[in-house]
Amino acid sequence: MFNLLFLLVCMVSAVFGFILGRDLNNIKKWKQQERKKNIEVIGRIALKAYAYIKKQKKILH
C-alpha cells in the first residue's frame, strides 16, 4: 500500500515538474525574443540618429 501511494506521489510530482519546466522554458524563449526586438529597435534608432547627424553636418559645412 505504501509503495503504491509513493509511486502515485512521484508520478504526480513528475507531471507537475514537467509542466512547470515547459512553462519556464517558454518564458525564457519569450524573454529572449523580447530582448532581440529591443536590440533591433535600439539599432534602428541609432542608425536614424547617425544619418540625421550626418545630414546636419553636411548642412553646417
C-alpha positions as CSV (number, residue, x, y, z in Angstrom):
1,M,0.0,0.0,0.0
2,F,2.8,2.4,0.9
3,N,4.7,1.7,-2.3
4,L,1.6,2.4,-4.4
5,L,1.0,5.7,-2.6
6,F,4.7,6.7,-3.0
7,L,4.6,5.8,-6.7
8,L,1.4,7.9,-7.2
9,V,3.0,10.9,-5.4
10,C,6.2,10.5,-7.6
11,M,4.1,10.4,-10.8
12,V,2.0,13.5,-9.8
13,S,5.2,15.5,-8.9
14,A,6.9,14.4,-12.1
15,V,3.9,15.6,-14.2
16,F,3.8,18.9,-12.4
17,G,7.6,19.3,-12.8
18,F,7.3,18.6,-16.5
19,I,4.5,21.2,-17.0
20,L,6.3,23.8,-14.9
21,G,9.6,23.2,-16.6
22,R,8.0,23.6,-20.0
23,D,6.3,26.8,-19.0
24,L,9.6,28.2,-17.7
25,N,11.3,27.3,-20.9
26,N,8.6,29.1,-22.9
27,I,9.0,32.2,-20.7
28,K,12.8,32.1,-21.3
29,K,12.3,31.9,-25.1
30,W,9.8,34.8,-24.9
31,K,12.2,36.9,-22.9
32,Q,15.0,36.2,-25.5
33,Q,12.7,37.3,-28.3
34,E,11.8,40.5,-26.4
35,R,15.4,41.2,-25.9
36,K,16.1,40.7,-29.6
37,K,13.3,43.0,-30.5
38,N,14.6,45.7,-28.1
39,I,18.1,45.4,-29.6
40,E,16.7,45.7,-33.1
41,V,14.7,48.8,-32.1
42,I,17.7,50.4,-30.5
43,G,19.8,49.6,-33.6
44,R,17.2,51.3,-35.8
45,I,17.1,54.4,-33.6
46,A,20.9,54.6,-33.6
47,L,21.1,54.3,-37.4
48,K,18.4,57.0,-37.8
49,A,20.3,59.3,-35.3
50,Y,23.6,58.7,-37.1
51,A,22.0,59.5,-40.5
52,Y,20.4,62.7,-39.1
53,I,23.7,63.8,-37.5
54,K,25.5,63.2,-40.9
55,K,22.8,65.3,-42.7
56,Q,23.2,68.1,-40.1
57,K,27.0,68.2,-40.5
58,K,26.6,68.4,-44.3
59,I,24.2,71.4,-43.9
60,L,26.5,73.2,-41.5
61,H,29.7,72.8,-43.6
